[in-house]
């Protein structure tokens, strides 16, 4: 790794993958925190280890059938802004950590854009 921030991005992706793999509640909270968009930004990074970790995390977000993920999202919708007593950290906290690894202007370290290039 060239910089500590790259290591932080890599570990953040790996931790998100581990947290969300097969866990409907964590997947719903990650979706609420816009984690899929953040991971999609990392896929365009020049570092292969960061791209691979981001793709790994994205697949972990898609491990449950759509109906199970939707049910988890609906169940947690009533807990707006809370962790609902879960021992898991809120996905918003994980997304905030990932954003903290980004530069102050919202761009990712190394020049990556904060939003989709030419997106809608």
N, C-alpha and C positions, 0 to 999 in steps of 0.2 A: 504494500500500500504506500502510495506517495505521501499521503497526509492523514492525520488523525480523523479528519472529517469524512474521508472515504471509508475508513474503517467503521465509523459511526453509522454511515449509510448502510454499509454491508450488514452490520450486526442488527440494525433496526429492521431491515427486511427479513433477516433470519428469525428474529424474535416475533415479528408480526406473523410470519408463516407458522411458527410453532404454536402461537396463541390461537390462531384462527382455524387451524387444520381440524376439520370435523366438529367444530364448536359453533353451533348456530348463534348463540348469544354474542360471542366475540365477532363473528362475521357480520351480524346485524349492526353492532356498534361501530365496527370498522367502516361499514358502508355509510353510516350516519356521519362519521368523521371525515368522509371524502378520501379515505385511504386508497381506494382503487385508482383515483386520479393521480394521487401523489406517486404511486407505484408505476403508473404508466409513464410519468415523466422520467423516472429513473431508467426505464428501458432504453431511452435514447442516449444514455451516458456512454462515454467512450471506454470506460473501464469494464472489461468482461465480467469480473467478479460481482460488481454492483448490478449489472444487467441481469446476470444469472440469479442473483439473490432476489431481485425485484420480480422476475418471472416466477420464481419459486413461491414467493408470497402471494402473487396473483392467483396461482393455481390453488393455493391453500384457501383462498377466499371463495373458491368455486367448488368446494368438495361436498357440499350438501345439495340435495335436490332443491329446486326452486321453491317448492311449497314449504319445505322446512325452514328455509332462510326467511321467507315471507312471514311465516308464523312467528319466528323469533323476533323479526322487526316489529310486527304488530304488538307482540307481548311487551317489548321494551319501550314502545312508543309512549305508554302511560307513565314511564319513569323518567321523563324528560329531565336531563341534566343531572341525574343521579346514577349511581352504579348499582342500584337496586339490591344492595347487600351482597353482591357477588364478590367472591374472593379474587376475581380477575380485575386487573386494572381496566379502567374505562378506555375504549379504543380512542376516544378523543385525546386522552393523555398520550397514547402512542403516536398519534398523528401530530400532536404538539411537539413531541420530541423530534420527530422527523422534520418538521418545519424549523425547529431550532437548529438543526444541522444545516439548513439552507442559509444563504446569505440574507442580510437584513432586508434586501429589496424583494425577497421572495424567490429569487433565482437560486438554483442549486449550485453548490461549489463546483468550480471548474467550468462555469459558463452555461450550464443547462438552464433551459427556460422554465419558469414557474407554471406556465400554462401550455396548452397544446399549441403547437406551431400551426398557424393558419386555421385553427379550429373554429367551431361555431360559437 
